[in-house]
């Protein structure tokens, strides 16, 4: 008896071949990996003030930062935050105090607080570290929701 393969039979064989080949797995690569993009979006590690949103970047600027040490050795920071727009803005702002290695000191991440800036106004905002371990800081400004 002579067997002939029709298009339907060939299609079925091809589908089975693809299914079997698709089930094949390659060995899993395990081990340690290096982190990627470590210098992308890491401004909080290098800058004194960062604007966390695109709209805040357009609307808000910092005209100056003053830092001083209190008599008991704690760091005090005052930032002049300025509204660049001709409309009233509400933003949220906080300050993270950091040690010599750039890590936040214990309990030093202040909660975000609301800051209302009138048209083209400038407002000083002050923070004081809770302990004398802080030597660096990052002021963060984001859009209020």
Secondary structure, DSSP 8 states (H G I E B T S, - for coil): ------HHHHHHHHHHHHHHHHT-------S----S-TTTT-GGGT-SEEE-SHHHHHHEEEEEEEEEE-TTS-EEEEEEEEE-SSS-EEEEEEEEEE-TTS-EEEEEE---EEEEE-TT-EEEEEEE-SSTT--EEEEEEEE--
